[in-house]
Amino acid sequence: MDVELLLSDEFASFAASLDSIRREKKEAQEDFKELYEAYKSKMSELESAAIQAQKEWEDWKASGGPKEPVATKTKESKKSTATKDSE
């Protein structure tokens, strides 16, 4: 390779722009790594919560479930609740 070319202002400018691109790429990769670690942590928390919920469900089923029927809201009680909320 021509030494004069390597020592030219144009090549120095080219090399500086490549260095800038390399630094930006490295920063983007570091940002991605941090986001990915946060994602993995959140997924682990959610999985633990799901396992706990499943355990609670299985314990509830094993205990025989509710002793009384579960009360459900009727259309009328939903309307009266909505009316109270809007007041």
Summary of the structure (lengths in Angstrom):
residues: 87
radius of gyration: 31.4
end to end distance: 82.7
largest distance: 91.2
contacts: 147
relative contact order: 0.04
helix: 80%
strand: 0%
